[in-house]
């Protein structure tokens, strides 16, 4: 197919316009990325300043109940961290502490059988270096206080108890929502 002069000019102008728009969008993406990096650096600086000033606590209160866990505050100072775990529920719960980027990053049980139900955390598959301990089982309306030596990082606090119902079904507490992050600076 042969293009006449008019068609070639239109094609050339269209190509120039497309190239110009591509450059504008690329520049906008670059500016957005730079601003995002700047905000991230500012946030990291503020967190470091807070932790150095002693404003960030070395203790957190953790509330467990059917089927949630809340850590307050969710940001603590590294070193010896004390967690006061209160069970406001009507079932026994536990608190396991694992260093991980998120709950989604933790290994899950994928086959029925064994000690855990499908969807529970496969604690045996977690590297020993990522395991920082447990507060143990906390009976309903009771509290447990325990200290852990936590280096800076992101942690997941969770309950991994399987509840066997009278009808034979199993409800895993983690799978039902009992997990929360804890950031240590």
SULHUFEN-V642545 format. One record per residue. N is the residue number from 1. SS is DSSP state (alpha for helix, beta for strand, coil for the rest). PHI is phi in whole degrees, 0 to 359 (NA if undefined). OMEGA is omega in whole degrees, 0 to 359 (NA if undefined). Layout:
# SULHUFEN-V642545
[[N;SS;PHI;OMEGA] [N;SS;PHI;OMEGA]]
This chain:
# SULHUFEN-V642545
[[1;coil;NA;183] [2;coil;251;180] [3;coil;266;175] [4;coil;278;185] [5;alpha;301;181] [6;alpha;297;179] [7;alpha;294;178] [8;alpha;296;179] [9;alpha;294;178] [10;alpha;297;179] [11;alpha;298;179] [12;alpha;295;179] [13;alpha;295;178] [14;alpha;298;179] [15;alpha;296;178] [16;alpha;297;180] [17;alpha;298;179] [18;alpha;298;180] [19;alpha;298;179] [20;alpha;297;179] [21;alpha;297;178] [22;alpha;298;179] [23;alpha;292;179] [24;alpha;298;180] [25;alpha;294;178] [26;alpha;296;178] [27;alpha;295;179] [28;alpha;298;178] [29;alpha;295;179] [30;alpha;296;179] [31;alpha;297;180] [32;alpha;298;179] [33;alpha;297;180] [34;alpha;296;179] [35;alpha;295;179] [36;alpha;297;179] [37;alpha;297;179] [38;alpha;297;179] [39;alpha;296;179] [40;alpha;296;178] [41;alpha;296;178] [42;alpha;299;180] [43;alpha;296;179] [44;alpha;299;178] [45;alpha;296;180] [46;alpha;296;179] [47;alpha;297;179] [48;alpha;296;178] [49;alpha;295;179] [50;alpha;298;182] [51;alpha;294;179] [52;alpha;290;183] [53;alpha;279;181] [54;coil;88;180] [55;coil;290;179] [56;coil;281;185] [57;coil;282;174] [58;coil;257;178] [59;beta;230;175] [60;beta;217;174] [61;beta;262;182] [62;beta;243;178] [63;beta;254;176] [64;beta;242;175] [65;beta;192;179] [66;coil;293;338] [67;coil;241;180] [68;beta;211;172] [69;beta;226;177] [70;beta;231;176] [71;beta;253;179] [72;beta;228;355] [73;coil;283;179] [74;coil;270;180] [75;beta;228;181] [76;beta;228;179] [77;coil;281;179] [78;coil;294;182] [79;beta;110;179] [80;beta;284;182] [81;beta;253;179] [82;beta;257;177] [83;beta;248;174] [84;beta;259;186] [85;beta;257;179] [86;beta;245;179] [87;beta;263;178] [88;coil;265;183] [89;coil;262;180] [90;coil;252;178] [91;coil;241;174] [92;coil;288;178] [93;beta;229;176] [94;beta;233;176] [95;beta;227;179] [96;beta;252;182] [97;beta;241;182] [98;beta;232;174] [99;beta;278;181] [100;coil;199;182] [101;coil;293;179] [102;coil;192;176] [103;alpha;296;180] [104;alpha;296;182] [105;alpha;279;182] [106;coil;282;180] [107;coil;289;181] [108;beta;248;173] [109;coil;288;184] [110;coil;248;181] [111;coil;237;178] [112;coil;295;180] [113;coil;111;181] [114;coil;77;185] [115;coil;278;187] [116;coil;239;178] [117;coil;277;178] [118;coil;298;181] [119;coil;98;176] [120;coil;289;176] [121;beta;285;177] [122;coil;274;186] [123;alpha;297;179] [124;alpha;290;181] [125;alpha;272;180] [126;coil;273;179] [127;coil;301;180] [128;alpha;303;182] [129;alpha;292;179] [130;alpha;264;181] [131;beta;269;182] [132;beta;244;173] [133;beta;121;181] [134;beta;220;173] [135;beta;275;180] [136;beta;82;180] [137;beta;281;180] [138;beta;239;181] [139;coil;292;178] [140;coil;305;180] [141;coil;65;180] [142;coil;256;179] [143;beta;224;177] [144;beta;225;175] [145;beta;241;182] [146;beta;214;179] [147;beta;252;181] [148;beta;225;176] [149;beta;269;186] [150;beta;246;173] [151;coil;284;179] [152;coil;304;178] [153;beta;157;177] [154;beta;253;182] [155;beta;236;172] [156;beta;242;174] [157;beta;259;181] [158;beta;207;172] [159;coil;251;185] [160;coil;242;181] [161;coil;287;172] [162;beta;263;177] [163;beta;255;178] [164;beta;267;180] [165;coil;277;180] [166;coil;302;180] [167;coil;279;177] [168;coil;96;178] [169;coil;286;181] [170;beta;242;177] [171;beta;246;177] [172;beta;269;184] [173;coil;296;178] [174;coil;301;182] [175;coil;299;180] [176;coil;275;174] [177;coil;117;183] [178;coil;274;179] [179;beta;200;178] [180;beta;203;177] [181;beta;277;172] [182;beta;222;180] [183;beta;257;180] [184;beta;245;182] [185;coil;248;NA]]
